[in-house]
């Protein structure tokens, strides 16, 4: 059964992926917006 811990782990992984996308690709606006969207979807 999928518990709360699994959802929190997936949400944390998506949030960290968004953070890495923001810090690694500051010059590309499209990737920056996609990273922000990924962070907002993980919350």
N, C-alpha and C positions, 0 to 999 in steps of 0.2 A: 504494500500500500504506500502511496506517496504521501509523505507527511509534510508538516510545515518546514522542517529542516531542508528538505529538497528544494522547495520553492525559494527559501532564503538563500541557499547556495547558488542557485541559477540566477537570482536577481543580483547577488553580489558579483558574480562573474560578469554579467552584462554591464553592470555599473563600472567595474574596473576596466573592462574593454573600452567603454566610452571615455574614461579618464585617459587611458593610454592613447586613444585616437586623438584626443584634444592636444595632448602634450607632444605627440610625435608629428602631427601634421598641421602645424599652425598656418602654413601658407596656402593650403588648398581649402577653399571655402566650402566646397561641396562635402568633402570628408569631415570637415569641422562640424557642419550642420548635421550630418548623419551621426556623428559621435554624440552630439547633444541630444538628438532624438533617441538614440539608444539608451542614454542615461535616463532620460525621462520615461521611457517605456519600462525600465527596470524597477522604477519606484512603485 
